[in-house]
Structure formats: structure tokens, C-alpha cells
Amino acid sequence: MAKGIDENIVIREVRINYVFATPDNWNKVELACSELGWSKASILKQMIHGFMAVDGVFYARAGILDAEARGMKEEDYFRTLRDGSDEDLSRYIAGRPAFGKAPIDDIDLVPAIDENKHRYNIIGLSAYNYVLLRVAQIVDGGAMVQVVSRMIVKHLQDKWETNYQPQIDRDQRCKFL
């Protein structure tokens, strides 16, 4: 540990009072917790980091486009998203840029019904992934709860069969491979 750095401090936090997940997807979240040792407090953090590992480059490029469209230097835009609020962003000079097809565009909004509503609290993220998440909300234009919920759906679609399920299966069979 570097001198003066407290490893217990989360770099950036996103308050998410709840997420939307269908019963099938929420069962996978709970299975990852019970079978793979993820805590409920950290599973969404892991899934967002996993999502960004696969799809973060899109949001990095979108952030550059958005900064340019606002007439902001990339570094100032990044710092504003990391350390400031939406009100601190410059207004668009000539309109919102065309970002292209976002990774979650094919993921439907998760129905905001009681059956799909799961209480949560705070998701701690690295500063970089926090900024990418803020860009994702700008690109999407929707509520953060739906952006996060759809990222979870996409992450589970992309990674459940290759990263999670094999570990569970091997443990249940008591086999290494």
C-alpha cells in the first residue's frame, strides 16, 4: 500500500436505490453471490467493470465526441464528469453528436414493475469506469437505473455461459475442468 492511500476508500460511488432485473437475471445475480462468493454489495460493481472491459471503448470514443460537441477539452470534460455534476458541462455548440449504435441499444428497457425491482444501495467504481458510466447515461439519455440495469442484462448475456456458469458447474461436479 502506498503511503497516505487508504485502500478502503472507494474512488467513486454511484447511488442506485434499486435495479431492474427480470426474475431469470436476478436469479443469476443471486447465484453468482451464493455460488461464486460475490457479496450483494459488490456484484453489480463487478458486472459494470466486466461490461466496461468489453464495451468501454465505445463510451470512451463517445466521451471524446461529446467533449468536442460541447467545445470542451477532453481533459476538462473528463474531470467534469469525474468530479463535477451535469450542470458543470458546457452546452452543446451545434447540437448533440451522433454517437452510433451503443452496446446497450439492443437491450430493451427492463420493465419497471415490482417483480423486477430489487433494492440496492451504492456501487463503488474506479474513477475511470465511473466516468464511462456517466458517458453511457449521456449517450443513452435515460435514467441511470435503466442504464445500469441494461448493462447488467448485456453483461449476463455476454459472460454468464463463459465466465460464471462453468465455475458453478465444475464445483457441483467436483471437477477441475
N, C-alpha and C positions, 0 to 999 in steps of 0.2 A: 504494500500500500504506500502510495506517495505521501510525503509529509503534508499535513494540512488537508488531506482529502478524506472525507467521511464516506466510506463505501456504502453506507446505509441510506444516503440521500438519493432519492430518485431525481434524475436530471429534470424531467418534465412530467407533469401529470395532466391527464385528461379526465374530467369528471363525467362519468357516464352513469346516470342513475339506474338505467336499465338497458338491456339489449333485446332485440327481437330475434328469436330463433325458433324455427319450427320444432315440433317435438323430436323429429328424427335428428336434426342437427344438434339440439340441446342434449339429447342422449349421448351423442358423440363427444360433446364437450365434457359431460359428466363422466363418461367412460375414460377419457384421457386423464381426468383428475384421479379417479379411483384406481385405474389400472397402470397408469404411467407415472404417477407421483406428482402431477401438476396440482398446485393448490388452486382453489377457485379464485383467489386473489391474483394469481399470475397467469392463468391460462389464456386470457384474452390478450395480455401483453405478448405472450409467446406467439400467438396466432397473428397478431398485427406485425410483429417483427418478421415472422415467416412470410406473410403476404408481401411485405416490402422487400424482402430478399428476392422474391420472384418478380414483382411488378413495380418496384420502387423507381426504376429508371424512367418509366412513363411519367411519374409525378415529378421527378427531378427536371425532366425536359419541360413539363407543363409549368413548373415554377419559373424557369428561365423565360418562357414565353409570357407568362403573366407579369413578371417584373418588367419586361420590355414594353408590354402594352400599357403599363402604368407609368412608364418613364422613370423607373427606379433602377438603380444599380443592383445587380444580383445580390451583392453582399448586404446592401441596405434592406432589400426585400426579405432576404433570409433572416436577418436579425429581427426585423419587424415581426415576422411570423413566429420566430422563436421566443422573443422577449416581450413583444407588444400585443396589441389587440387589432382586430379588424379595422377599427376606426383609425388606426395609425397608418394604414395602407393608403397610398396615393390613389386618386380616382383614375379610371381608365382615360387615356388620352383620346383614342379614336375607337372605343368600343372594346368589348371583351374578345380575346383571341379565340380562334378555333383550335381547340386542344386535340382534336381527333378522338378516336374511339378509346375510351378509358377501360381499364381492366374490369371494372365492376359494371360497365354498361349493360352487359348481358345478364346480370343478376337482377332479378325482379326485387322490388321493394318487399321486404318481409312484412306480411300483414300485421298491422298494429292492433292485434286482438289480445285479450287476456291470456289465452292459451300460449301465445308466443312471447309474452312479456316476462323477462327474467331480471330481477333486481341485480344491480351491480353497484359499483362504487367508483373507484379510481383506477385508471390504467396508467401505470408508470412506463414511460418510453424514453429511449435515448433521445437527446435533443434533435438529432438528425431525423429519426423516424417521426418524431413529433411534428417537425416542420413538414415532412412529406404528408402526414395525415392532414395537416391544415391545408396544404395544397389540394389534397384529394377532396376536401369539403368545398373548396373554391371551384374546382373543376366540376364536381357533382351538382353544386348549387342547392343541395338538400340539407336536412338536419344531420348533425354529427351522429346521432344514434343510428340512423339508417345507413350512413356511410360505413360505420364500424360493423353494423350487423351484416351488411352485404359483403364486406371484406372477410368476415368470418365464414360466410357461406362459400365464397370463392376459395378461401384457403382450405376449407374442408374438402371441396370438390377436387382441388389440385393435389392435396397431400394426404388425405385420410388413408387411401389404399396403399400408398408407398411409404409413408413415414409412421403412421400411428398403428393401423391395423396389424401390420406384420409383427410389431413388438408384442401386441396383445396376444396374437395367435401363438407365437413362439413360447410365450410364458405359459399359456394354457396347455400347450403340448409338452412343455418342459424340454424344448429343443432349441439348440443354438441357431440353426438355420431352417 
